[in-house]
């Protein structure tokens, strides 16, 4: 015989004729709920034999009902980078389920970043998600010292000694870069360049090192690397440098879509056809990449899913639940029309 289904907060909300957020407020007391509404909620809960879970009780007593997201990049990057918008949407989706909000801060200096974390720890946020992980990232010990709960988003499996034991949601960027190089090599390209992201970031370093290793696997020269900063201007300038070489590459692997799209535009302005004269690939699968002519071969990163995973992990931390590192296995190469055999 199948055991009866346990009532959920959604069942209580439906029976009382309110939203799930209102049920949470009635139990937390964080904001006023009318006595009549509270009575209906408690009566529905008793009728359905529902009690607030450990997580619900823990989240209800959180200090602010908000989590922090500090991005140490030029605000222009936030406005144009496909990853951030999708990642934030994933965060907000989960936070809305718990009547919580997101506090976003964009900073341009290390000192400003440190001050923001100190303010968040002083009672402005219950916890933070740490993005753009760097080599020997000082933020791990900083948030530990501040007593600020945190979850890390990284592009490689975490080393507990480096992350100060903070729970981590991580991806594995290497297979996608290897596949992109293989697509170009199998199409006949032998002179392939990489427009990389900043090497101080773990994801920039992983993609750069994987590109070099993949090129060696195919017996190809891996020295054509120019470091950019993920902006359109960096993609344009790097592409110009590569096309002005005595022997320009016939294929370019860009570290993100924004640089690839700018590179595509620059190439066309110089009469270089894509993909007939130059094959290119991106990374992040921005909305625009599918609508270019040709469509951009790129990598979908599951940014929304990563946002959801990061926030769910942080909520578990706030609820004093056991938390383990999580592999965000959503990285997939999306093949479109920007790769063709090199010109004869």
C-alpha positions in Angstrom: 0.0 0.0 0.0 1.3 3.4 -0.9 2.0 5.8 2.0 -0.2 8.9 2.0 1.5 12.0 0.6 2.7 14.4 3.3 1.2 17.9 3.1 3.4 20.7 1.8 3.6 24.4 2.4 1.9 24.7 -1.0 -1.1 22.6 0.3 -1.4 24.8 3.3 -1.3 27.9 1.2 -4.0 26.6 -1.2 -6.2 25.6 1.7 -5.9 29.0 3.4 -6.2 30.9 0.1 -2.8 32.6 0.4 0.6 32.4 -1.2 3.5 30.2 0.1 5.3 33.4 1.0 2.5 34.5 3.2 2.6 31.1 5.0 6.3 31.6 5.7 5.6 35.1 7.0 2.9 33.9 9.3 5.4 31.5 10.9 8.4 33.8 10.9 6.8 37.0 12.1 9.3 38.9 9.9 6.5 41.1 8.4 2.9 41.7 9.7 0.2 39.3 8.6 -3.4 40.1 9.5 -4.9 38.1 12.4 -7.6 36.7 10.2 -5.0 35.5 7.6 -2.8 34.0 10.3 -5.8 32.2 11.8 -6.7 30.6 8.4 -3.1 29.5 7.9 -2.7 27.9 11.3 -6.1 26.2 10.9 -5.2 24.8 7.5 -1.9 23.6 8.8 -3.5 21.8 11.7 -6.2 20.3 9.5 -3.5 19.0 7.1 -1.2 17.9 9.9 1.6 20.1 8.5 4.4 21.5 10.5 7.2 23.8 9.3 10.3 21.9 8.3 13.7 22.4 10.0 14.7 24.4 6.9 11.6 26.5 6.9 12.1 27.4 10.6 15.8 28.1 10.1 15.2 30.3 7.1 12.3 32.1 8.9 14.7 33.2 11.6 17.4 34.5 9.2 18.4 38.1 9.8 17.6 39.8 6.5 15.9 37.5 4.0 18.6 38.5 1.5 21.7 37.0 0.0 24.6 39.0 -1.5 26.3 38.7 -4.9 29.5 40.8 -5.3 30.9 41.0 -8.8 34.4 42.5 -9.1 34.1 43.6 -12.8 33.4 46.6 -14.9 29.6 47.2 -14.8 29.7 47.2 -18.7 30.6 43.5 -18.5 27.5 42.8 -16.3 25.4 44.5 -18.9 26.6 42.5 -21.8 27.8 39.1 -20.5 25.2 36.4 -21.1 26.3 34.4 -18.1 25.4 36.9 -15.4 21.9 37.6 -16.5 21.0 33.9 -16.7 22.8 33.1 -13.4 21.0 35.9 -11.6 17.7 34.6 -13.0 18.4 31.2 -11.6 19.2 32.7 -8.2 16.0 34.8 -8.1 13.9 31.8 -9.1 14.9 29.9 -5.9 14.9 32.9 -3.7 11.4 33.8 -4.7 10.2 30.4 -3.4 11.5 31.4 0.0 10.4 35.0 0.0 14.0 36.1 -0.1 15.9 38.6 -2.3 19.2 39.2 -4.0 21.6 42.1 -3.2 23.9 42.7 -6.2 27.0 44.8 -5.9 29.4 45.6 -8.8 32.9 46.8 -7.6 36.1 47.7 -9.4 38.8 47.5 -6.7 39.8 45.0 -4.1 39.3 47.5 -1.3 35.8 48.2 -2.4 35.1 44.5 -2.6 36.4 43.9 0.9 34.2 46.8 2.3 31.1 45.4 0.7 31.7 41.9 2.3 32.2 43.6 5.6 28.9 45.5 5.3 27.0 42.4 4.2 28.4 40.5 7.2 27.3 43.3 9.5 23.7 42.3 9.0 22.7 43.3 5.5 22.7 39.8 4.1 22.4 36.3 5.4 25.1 34.8 3.1 26.8 35.3 -0.2 27.7 33.4 -3.4 31.3 33.9 -4.5 31.8 34.2 -8.3 34.8 34.6 -10.5 37.1 32.4 -8.4 40.8 33.4 -8.6 44.0 31.6 -7.9 44.6 31.7 -4.1 41.4 33.7 -3.7 41.6 35.8 -0.5 37.8 36.0 -0.2 37.5 32.5 1.2 39.4 33.3 4.4 37.8 36.8 4.4 34.2 35.5 4.6 35.2 32.8 7.1 36.8 35.4 9.3 33.7 37.6 9.0 31.4 34.7 9.9 29.5 35.2 6.6 28.0 32.0 5.2 29.1 31.5 1.6 28.9 29.1 -1.3 31.6 29.1 -4.1 30.9 28.9 -7.8 33.9 27.5 -9.6 35.1 26.0 -12.9 36.9 23.1 -11.3 36.5 20.6 -8.5 37.4 22.3 -5.2 40.5 21.8 -3.1 39.2 22.1 0.5 42.5 23.6 1.5 42.2 26.4 -1.1 38.5 27.1 -0.5 38.7 27.1 3.3 36.2 24.2 3.2 33.4 26.3 1.8 30.8 24.3 -0.1 31.3 24.6 -3.9 29.1 24.3 -7.0 31.6 23.6 -9.8 31.6 22.8 -13.5 34.2 21.0 -15.6 35.0 23.3 -18.6 37.8 21.1 -20.0 35.7 18.6 -22.1 33.9 21.4 -23.9 37.2 23.1 -24.9 38.6 19.8 -26.0 35.6 19.2 -28.2 35.8 22.7 -29.8 39.5 22.1 -30.7 38.7 18.7 -32.0 35.9 20.1 -34.2 38.4 22.5 -35.8 41.2 20.0 -36.1 38.9 17.4 -37.6 37.7 20.0 -40.1 41.3 20.4 -41.3 42.5 23.4 -39.4 46.2 23.3 -38.3 46.7 27.0 -37.3 44.2 27.7 -34.4 44.3 30.6 -32.0 42.7 31.2 -28.6 41.4 34.5 -27.4 41.5 33.7 -23.6 39.9 35.2 -20.6 41.9 36.8 -17.7 44.4 34.2 -16.4 43.8 35.3 -12.8 40.3 33.7 -13.0 40.1 29.9 -12.5 37.8 29.5 -15.5 40.1 31.6 -17.7 43.1 29.5 -16.7 41.3 26.2 -17.1 40.1 27.0 -20.6 43.5 28.3 -21.6 45.4 25.3 -20.2 42.9 22.9 -21.8 43.2 24.6 -25.1 47.0 24.1 -25.0 46.7 20.5 -24.0 44.1 19.8 -26.7 46.3 21.3 -29.3 49.2 19.2 -28.2 47.0 16.1 -28.4 46.4 16.9 -32.1 50.0 17.6 -32.7 49.4 21.3 -33.3 51.1 24.6 -32.2 49.4 26.0 -29.2 51.3 29.3 -28.9 48.7 31.5 -30.6 47.1 32.8 -27.5 46.0 36.4 -26.7 44.5 37.3 -23.3 41.4 39.4 -23.3 39.0 40.5 -20.6 35.7 39.1 -21.8 34.6 42.4 -23.3 33.7 43.1 -27.0 36.6 45.6 -27.3 39.0 42.9 -26.2 37.6 40.4 -28.7 37.9 43.0 -31.5 41.4 44.0 -30.6 42.7 40.4 -30.2 41.1 39.4 -33.6 42.8 42.4 -35.3 46.2 41.3 -33.9 45.7 37.7 -35.1 44.5 38.7 -38.6 47.5 41.0 -39.1 50.0 38.2 -38.5 52.1 37.1 -41.5 50.4 33.7 -41.1 47.0 34.4 -39.5 45.0 31.6 -38.0 42.2 29.9 -39.8 40.3 29.0 -36.6 39.9 31.0 -33.3 38.5 29.6 -30.0 37.2 32.5 -28.0 36.7 32.3 -24.2 33.2 33.8 -24.4 30.5 34.8 -26.9 30.9 38.5 -26.5 34.6 38.4 -27.7 33.6 35.9 -30.5 30.8 38.1 -31.8 33.1 41.2 -31.8 35.7 39.1 -33.6 33.2 38.0 -36.2 32.2 41.6 -36.9 35.9 42.7 -37.1 36.7 39.9 -39.5 33.8 40.7 -41.8 34.8 44.4 -41.8 38.1 43.4 -43.3 36.6 41.2 -45.9 37.3 37.9 -44.1 34.4 35.5 -44.6 33.2 33.3 -41.7 33.4 30.3 -41.9 34.8 30.1 -45.5 38.0 32.0 -44.6 37.9 31.9 -40.8 36.2 29.4 -38.4 35.3 30.7 -34.9 33.8 29.3 -31.7 32.5 31.0 -28.5 31.5 30.1 -25.0 28.3 30.8 -22.9 25.7 30.4 -25.6 24.3 33.9 -25.5 20.8 34.6 -26.9 22.4 36.4 -29.9 24.7 33.6 -30.9 21.9 31.5 -32.4 20.8 34.4 -34.6 24.1 35.4 -36.2 24.8 34.6 -39.8 26.3 32.0 -39.5 25.1 30.8 -36.1 27.9 30.7 -33.6 29.2 27.3 -32.4 29.5 27.8 -28.7 29.1 26.2 -25.3 25.9 26.2 -23.2 26.9 26.4 -19.6 23.5 26.0 -17.8 23.9 29.3 -16.1 20.3 29.3 -14.8 20.8 25.9 -13.3 24.0 26.9 -11.7 22.3 29.9 -10.1 19.6 27.6 -8.7 22.2 25.1 -7.4 24.2 27.8 -5.8 21.3 29.3 -3.9 19.9 25.9 -2.8 23.3 25.1 -1.4 23.5 28.4 0.4 20.0 27.9 1.8 21.1 24.5 3.1 24.0 26.2 4.8 21.7 28.8 6.4 19.4 26.0 7.6 22.4 24.1 9.2 21.9 21.2 6.9 24.7 19.0 5.7 26.1 20.4 2.4 28.4 18.7 -0.1 30.1 20.0 -3.2 27.9 19.8 -6.3 28.9 19.2 -9.9 26.9 21.4 -12.2 26.8 19.0 -15.2 25.1 21.3 -17.7 28.1 22.2 -20.0 27.3 21.2 -23.6 28.8 22.2 -27.0 26.2 23.7 -29.3 27.2 23.1 -32.9 26.1 25.8 -35.4 27.5 27.1 -38.7 30.7 29.0 -37.8 33.0 26.0 -38.5 34.0 24.9 -42.0 37.2 23.4 -43.6 40.0 26.0 -43.9 40.5 27.7 -47.3 42.7 25.7 -49.7 
